[in-house]
Amino acid sequence: MIDLGISKLALIGAVALIVIGPEKLPRVARTVGALLGKAQRYVADVKSEVSRSMELEELKKMKDSVTSAARDVEQSVQSGASDFEKSWSDATAGLDGSGSSYDSSGTLGSLEPPVYKHPKKNWRLKQKAMPQWYKARTGVRTRTQSGAARVARFRPRSSSAPR
């Protein structure tokens, strides 16, 4: 912005001290500082808005180029597929239809993708199918137990009790 050296700032301060007076100088300095801060924030906001709009324009241009490239690729794939279908139909024109999965028009009978089928796995059944000896060895809990019952189960026996 404006290049002010120490000597220029000292000169401005001296003139301000003479013109304004020593009792009003701190309040004026605070006001000037607040106004400069507001101006700097406004300039920063404008800069960020301009950079944001430039980035948005660049993204729009990039999106347009990607969509046009995708259209070109799609057209080339379609033309390649039609050329392949044409050459395939020319190559298989002399063959009879026996042993083929093609219908009378020379295309595949069903070009639809396979339908998703749920595997019907059940986690609980898988857990129940585990043998009891394996559950006991690995520490899998088979029954629920309250906290007090668990404490009582693992409480050490007192030495004074008869055996």
C-alpha positions in Angstrom: 0.0 0.0 0.0 1.6 3.3 1.1 5.3 3.1 2.0 5.8 5.1 5.2 9.2 5.2 6.9 9.9 5.9 10.5 10.9 9.5 9.9 7.6 10.2 8.0 5.6 8.5 10.8 7.4 10.7 13.4 6.7 13.8 11.4 3.0 12.9 11.0 2.8 12.2 14.8 4.4 15.6 15.6 2.0 17.5 13.4 -1.0 15.6 14.8 0.1 16.3 18.4 0.4 20.0 17.6 -3.0 20.2 15.6 -5.1 18.0 17.8 -3.6 18.4 21.2 -2.2 15.9 23.6 -5.5 15.2 25.4 -7.4 14.1 22.3 -4.6 12.3 20.5 -5.2 8.8 22.0 -8.9 8.9 21.1 -8.1 10.0 17.5 -5.4 7.4 17.2 -7.8 4.7 18.3 -10.4 5.9 15.8 -7.8 6.0 13.0 -6.6 2.5 13.9 -10.2 1.2 13.9 -10.9 2.8 10.5 -7.6 1.3 9.0 -8.6 -2.1 10.4 -12.0 -1.9 8.8 -10.4 -0.8 5.5 -8.0 -3.7 5.6 -10.8 -6.2 6.3 -12.8 -4.8 3.5 -9.9 -5.1 1.1 -9.2 -8.7 2.2 -12.9 -9.6 1.7 -12.9 -8.1 -1.8 -9.7 -10.0 -2.7 -11.1 -13.3 -1.4 -14.4 -12.8 -3.3 -12.5 -12.1 -6.5 -10.3 -15.1 -6.1 -13.3 -17.3 -5.3 -15.1 -16.1 -8.4 -12.0 -16.8 -10.5 -11.8 -20.3 -9.1 -15.5 -20.8 -9.8 -14.9 -19.8 -13.4 -12.0 -22.1 -13.7 -14.0 -25.0 -12.3 -16.9 -24.3 -14.7 -14.4 -24.3 -17.6 -12.9 -27.6 -16.4 -16.4 -29.1 -16.0 -17.3 -28.1 -19.6 -14.1 -29.6 -20.9 -14.6 -32.9 -19.0 -18.2 -33.2 -20.1 -17.2 -32.6 -23.8 -14.4 -35.1 -23.4 -16.9 -37.6 -22.0 -19.3 -37.0 -24.8 -16.4 -37.6 -27.3 -15.4 -40.8 -25.6 -19.0 -42.0 -25.5 -19.4 -41.3 -29.2 -16.2 -43.1 -30.1 -17.2 -46.1 -28.0 -20.6 -46.2 -29.7 -19.1 -46.0 -33.1 -16.6 -48.7 -32.2 -19.4 -50.9 -30.9 -21.5 -50.5 -34.0 -18.5 -51.2 -36.2 -17.7 -54.3 -34.2 -21.4 -55.5 -34.3 -21.4 -54.9 -38.1 -18.2 -56.9 -38.6 -19.4 -59.6 -36.2 -22.7 -60.0 -38.1 -20.7 -60.1 -41.4 -18.4 -62.8 -40.0 -21.2 -64.9 -38.5 -23.6 -64.5 -41.5 -22.5 -67.8 -43.1 -22.9 -69.8 -39.9 -26.2 -71.5 -38.9 -28.0 -70.7 -35.7 -27.4 -74.1 -34.0 -25.3 -74.0 -30.8 -25.4 -70.3 -30.5 -27.0 -68.0 -27.9 -28.0 -65.5 -30.5 -31.6 -65.0 -31.8 -32.6 -64.7 -35.4 -31.5 -61.0 -35.6 -27.9 -61.9 -34.9 -27.7 -60.2 -31.5 -27.6 -61.6 -28.0 -30.9 -62.8 -26.6 -30.5 -60.8 -23.3 -28.1 -57.9 -22.8 -29.5 -56.9 -19.4 -27.1 -57.1 -16.5 -27.6 -59.9 -13.9 -29.9 -59.1 -11.0 -28.5 -58.9 -7.5 -29.4 -61.9 -5.3 -29.0 -61.7 -1.5 -26.7 -64.4 -0.2 -29.1 -65.3 2.7 -26.4 -65.5 5.3 -27.4 -65.3 8.9 -24.8 -64.3 11.5 -26.8 -65.7 14.4 -27.1 -69.1 12.8 -23.4 -69.1 12.1 -22.7 -68.4 15.8 -25.1 -71.1 16.9 -23.5 -73.7 14.7 -20.3 -73.3 16.6 -19.6 -76.4 18.9 -20.0 -75.9 22.6 -16.5 -77.1 23.4 -15.1 -74.5 21.1 -17.2 -71.8 22.7 -16.0 -72.9 26.2 -12.3 -73.0 25.1 -12.4 -69.5 23.4 -14.5 -67.9 26.1 -17.6 -67.1 24.0 -20.4 -66.2 26.4 -23.4 -68.5 26.0 -25.5 -67.2 28.9 -26.1 -63.7 30.2 -25.0 -63.1 33.8 -25.5 -60.1 36.0 -22.5 -58.2 37.3 -23.1 -59.2 40.9 -23.4 -62.9 39.9 -20.1 -62.6 37.9 -18.4 -61.1 41.0 -19.7 -63.8 43.2 -18.6 -66.5 40.8 -15.0 -65.3 40.7 -14.7 -64.2 44.3 -11.8 -66.0 46.1 -12.9 -68.5 48.8 -12.2 -67.5 52.3 -9.6 -69.7 54.2 -11.8 -69.9 57.4 -14.7 -71.7 55.6 -14.7 -75.5 56.1 -13.9 -77.7 53.1 
